[in-house]
Amino acid sequence: MQYKEFTFPGDLPLFPYLLGKIIYYYYQIKRKSPQDLVEFLKNKTTGTIRPKSGNGLVTLEKMDRMIRFFLVGKLHYSRPCFIRSCILFEQANRNDLDPKFFIGVKLQDGQLKGHSWITIGDAPYRENIDTINEYTIMMKG
């Protein structure tokens, strides 16, 4: 059965897997500095969920949509970018997509705002390039 580009029951294991990852990184963010967490992610390459078709980008897109569904739609998390970037970076790294992790800041309405994202093939993954260009990169991993 197909629903919004998901195949059931084939994609069903992604839901509990991602919910577990969201909880895991929520707590890791509280325990580790961003630098330590990114370094940890770069070395983490086991236990991947690989798509049956072998296309890592298809699974990554599905994961991105589910992460946004959980964090924004259900948990009402207003700034999901860091958790999202951690999970997507880990998965892209496991699928040999050569991702890069970025953390940037910008001054908006007198306040410092942060954002994180990943790139694949030197292009921001599912991010608006104009929005990304507003940020000054503070960390690249």
Stockholm file with secondary structure:
# STOCKHOLM 1.0

chainA/1-141         MQYKEFTFPGDLPLFPYLLGKIIYYYYQIKRKSPQDLVEFLKNKTTGTIRPKSGNGLVTLEKMDRMIRFFLVGKLHYSRPCFIRSCILFEQANRNDLDPKFFIGVKLQDGQLKGHSWITIGDAPYRENIDTINEYTIMMKG
#=GR chainA/1-141 SS CEETTEETTTTTTHHHHHHHHHHHHHHHHHHSCHHHHHHHHHTCCCSCCCCTTCCHHHHHHHHHHHHHIIIIIISCCSCCHHHHHHHHHHHHHHTTCCEEEEEEEEEETTEEEEEEEEEETTEETTSCHHHHTTSEEEEEC
#=GC SS_cons         CEETTEETTTTTTHHHHHHHHHHHHHHHHHHSCHHHHHHHHHTCCCSCCCCTTCCHHHHHHHHHHHHHIIIIIISCCSCCHHHHHHHHHHHHHHTTCCEEEEEEEEEETTEEEEEEEEEETTEETTSCHHHHTTSEEEEEC
//
